[in-house]
Amino acid sequence: MKTKALVKVMPPQEDEIAGHLRDVLRLLGENPSREGLARTPERSEKALRFLTSGYTTSLEEIVNEAVFSVKIDEMVIVKDIEFFSMCEHHLLPFYGKVHVAYLPKDKVIGLSKIPRIVNMFARRLQLQERMTQQIAEAVESAIAPRGVAVLVEAQHFCMMMRGVEKQHSGTVTSNMLGTFRKSKATRDEFLALVRRTA
């Protein structure tokens, strides 16, 4: 089933978030007027708007005609794409690396567009599992390749700072489409190339 998170939404009005954050500070027992916190709601709003800017970005804007017709049928991989995102369950960060591969049919996409696609989905309130799927489907939608593979390795502050408090735990998710799903040899080649360090 295709995800539906490609829709561009409008951000709230300026200072609308900051006002609510002042209330949150009060509810936490703080004084939002004291020197150290006086501008915190505005700074926090600015940070939140940046960290969720993926909601106001569309795949069409990112790709922006950077799709090229070429006769290439070998695997293309962009690996070790660093990302930061926000867990939708606790509003705490998770971060890590994304590895994206595709098997071209008739088209390739500008290499810088793949990290931009990762950012579009990472800069939303997310689940790692859903983000992995969204990245794969966006690449598939952009260039209709023979297959797409996405592997995400991440650490979650909701597991590190609270709950089980396991600072060295990691989560790995993958999404395979087309040939990567059908062919074990293709999957194995992708995984071997991702793990290769030299």
Secondary structure, 3 states (H helix, E strand, C coil): CCCCCCCCCCCCCCCHHHHHHHHHHHHCCCCCCCCCCCCHHHHHHHHHHHHCHHHHCCHHHHHCCCEEECCCCCCEEEEEEEEEEEECCCCCEEEEEEEEEEECCCEEECCCHHHHHHHHHHCCEECHHHHHHHHHHHHHHHHCCCEEEEEEEEEEHHHHCCCCCCCCCCEEEEEEEEHHHHCHHHHHHHHHHHHCCC
